[in-house]
């Protein structure tokens, strides 16, 4: 397995966004803010699976809220060192409380009572770590949606291309 490929982040995010259209339930307004041609280091197949899993989870969280429509916003920002970037995926689903947030990446843990599972986020976090990245939930926001943050290494060609605001 190649863990050091150049992966077009915008393309991977676009493919992941397509998954939201195939999940039964609410109409999803999904936006992506990513500089064109930005490349991260990793494995493009595994990165695509991770991003798709996160988008599907966000879509299912919106559906669980009982609303007919919802929103997912994905944005890419530079890290201070210019060698990494942060991908933020925010949804307006039910969110989670502190106790749930502490268990989100445990093998076998699931917030869904109607499905068996609990491997998706665990697998995503571990796989991303193997690729030199990280996945973390934002602060618990019960009733206010959820935010997932991915920390990804940039390729040499993209390093320094993003500049922190300020």
N, C-alpha and C positions, 0 to 999 in steps of 0.2 A: 504494500500500500504506500503510495507516494503521499507524504505528509507535508511536502514543501512545494506544491504546485502554486502557480499564480492563478488565483480565482477572481473573476470579475464580480465584485460584490453587488453592483447594481443589477446585473443579470441574475445572480442567485436570488436576490430579494424579489425581483420581478417574477421569477418562477415560483417562489414560495407564495407570493400574493395570489397567484392563480389558484392555489389550493383553497382559498377562502370561498371561491365561487362554487366549489363542489361539496361543501359541507352543508347539510340540510339545516334549514332554520332561517334566521333573520338575514335581511339584506345588509351587506357589510360595505361601508365606505372605507376603503383602504388607501392610505397615502404613503408614498415613499419619498424621502428626501435624502438622496445619495449623489455625491459628485460623479459624473459620468467617467467611466474607465478606471475607477478606483479598484486596485487589486490588493487582495489580502493573501497571505500565505496559508496553505492548508491543503485539504483534499476536497476538490470541488463536489464530488458525489456526497461525501459525508457532510460538508457544509450545507449543501442543498437540503439534505434530510433533516438536519438540525433546524434550519430556518422554516421549513415546511411544517415540522412538528410544532414549533412555537406559534405559527400563524393559525394552524388548526386548533390548538389549545385555546388561543385567544377567541377564535370564532365560537368555539363550544362554550366558553365562559359567557360570551354575549348571549348566546341562545339560552343558557341556563338562567339568565336574568329575566327571561320571559318577554323581552321586548321584540318588536318586529324588525328593528334595525339597530345597527351599532356602528362603532368606528374603531379602526385600528390605525395607528400612526407609527411609521417606522422612520427613524432619522439616524444619520451617521454624523458623528462629531469626532474631531481629532483628540488624541491624547496629548498631554503636555509635552511628551518627548518627541512627538512627530513620527514615531516609529510604529505606533499602534493607533487603532481607532475604536470608538465605542458605538455599538449599534443599540439603539433603544427602541423597543417594541412596546407600545402602550395601547391598552384596549379600554373600553368603557363597560366591561362586564361587571360581575359582582365583586371582584377583588378577593382579598383574603385577609384573615386576621393574623395576629402575631404567632399564634400556636401553629396554624397551618403553614405560614411562611417558613417557620423553622424546620418543617418536614418536607417541603416541596420536592427536594432532590433525593429523598430516601427511596431506595429500591422497594417497589411494591406499594408505596403510598399514592393514593389518588384522592382528589377532591370530588370525583364523580361517584355517586352511589349507584347510578344506573348502568355502569359499565365496569368490566374487570380491566385492570391495567396497572398503572403505576410504574411503568418502565420507561415511558417517554422522556420525562424531564431528567430522570436519573441517567439514562443513556446519553441524552444531549449534553449534560454537564460533564460527564466522564469523557465522552468523545471529544468535546471541545478542549478539554484540558490536555488530552493526548496530542491535539493539533497545535498546542501552544497558546490557546485562548482560555477564556473563562466565561461562565454564565452565572448570573446572580439575579435574584429578585430584588426589586426596589422595596422600600419600606412598606409594610402592610397597609392596605387602604380598603378595609372592608366596606363594600357598597360603592366604592369609587373607581373600580377598575384595577387592573394590574399592570405593572411595568417590569419587563425583563431587560437586562443589560448584558450584552455580549461584548467582551473585550477581545479584539482580534489583532494579530500582527499584520502589518502592511508589508508588501514586497519592497525590495530595494527601490524599484522604479516609482512606487507610490509614496515611500517614506518622505516626509517633509513637504509633501504636496498639500496636505491639509494643514492649516494653521489655526491654533486656538484663537478664539475671539479675544480682543483686548488690546 
